[in-house]
């Protein structure tokens, strides 16, 4: 069931924003998302929170400045998703700009699993001979890996944003906004954002040492296209600080000032960089990079983002596009199997979903979990076989159910059940023995039953209420698109009652509609739905500018509709 509710909007805040010169509809949208004044809308770099607020960042900057001065060999150990790949590219490019001798290694997820493991430390030493390892988008849980590096005389700098466990690794220095006692106001920096902040602090330290001055220092803002891509693709909350990073990256892309690999990914995805939106980063570029880590080797994605050769970048982007198509085919097959396994699943009886199939692909289970969560609106884990009787699970959650904390509780109730786990509120991963799958599913369901109320298991679609006729224009859409919308700063969804003039099914999967209100007709499309709506319908929709044969027209993208 889906329930449409209208977002509560404090009228006083709306009026204050209008007085500050904000468009009346935009003022309503902003106030409904908790914004109190115009300053919070600033997208200028000068409005970024200063790096000094990150715990230990000055120590990290001094340590890395000493390492550069001593010509020490730095090796970045990256995670194998889009955030990890962009964080690695930002680290490589930024550290080289600042004079470092730096290389990277990315674990193959099928051989080594996630994070800085003892095996990855051994591999890094064998292949790259580092003096110092820098983790990006991982490391906060790598207690054994850091211990192994220390044993081998390799110092470790952890840069991460994942939630820490009770024990932290014994690294030389840890920079993570979510570590205990870190007072940094934005807890939602992605891994790439943390690495970017470390570079800002390192550059300031090198300025203090007289290596650069304000004029001669490297321009780190050139990395913001990569920072924006990783931030959006990792689906972290777009708080005011992240919105600045993303807005600045999009600005560079729209102006054509982006890295060769980013431009090539736009081209491979058939999107226009001059009109870049967060949607492009999350749903067109991000999946093509992620596909490398899911099915092949993320080193390919990292090379795409670190090469300055346009021909090479285009060749890799086409390869990534092909891998992404293969990923889609595998995903479709896995989804069909999952729906067969859940054929008798009654959402009224269950608070969670856990599914496993011996033929599934480890690299794609996270996406399938996400699709099932969207379909059934239940916290979901999907599992695929790993080596030697182990299985790996990937989970996605719904608002109000903290997935990592749920796994923590399962492991406390049954200490021998889960081997390793980690993650966030909305996404998590774990490994366990195949024979323990049923016991895990039962234990996870028990947590779901005790934590989730009936209301929480009902999908709620928040709308911004009715939109006046005067704003169904491409000019108003341009105004909407000038803002960064995304996770935690939801794109505007309006809700109105329309007369249904016509409806037909497109490609057996989508509903193409013509709707009418107050004498105005509007084209609309509802993807993935074919149900007849009757003569009148209540429709929750987003506004979209649809370009066809050189003419741009307003189209309503239906989020949900029901006959009235």
Secondary structure, 3 states (H helix, E strand, C coil): CEEEEECCCCHHHHHHHHHCCCCHHHHHHHHHCCCCCHHHHCCCHHHCCCHHHCCCHHHHHHHHHHHHHCCCEEEEEECCCHHHHHHHHHHHHHHHHCCCEEEEEECCHHHHCCCCCHHHHHHHHHHHCCCEEEEECCCCCCHHHHHHHHHCCCEEEEECCCCCCCCCCCCCEEECCCCCCCCCCCCCCCHHHHHHHHHHHHHHHHHHCCCCCCCCCCCHHHHHHHHHHHHHHCCCCCCHHHHHHHHHHHHHHHCCCCCHHHHHHHHHCCCCHHHCCHHHHHHHHHHHHHHHHHHCCCHHHHHHHHCCCHHHHHHHHHHHHHHHHHHHHHHHHHHHHHHHHCCCCCCCCCCEEEEECCCCCHHHHHHHHHHHHHHHCCEEEEEEECCCCEEEEEEECCCCCCHHHHHHHHHHHCCCCEEEEEECCCEEEEEEEHHHHHHHHHHHHHHHHHHCCCHHHCEEEEECCCCCHHHCCHHHHHHHHCCCCECCECCCCEEEEEEEEEEEEECCCEEEEEEEECCEEEEEEECCCCCCCCCEEEEEEEEEEEEECCEEEEEEEEEEEEEC
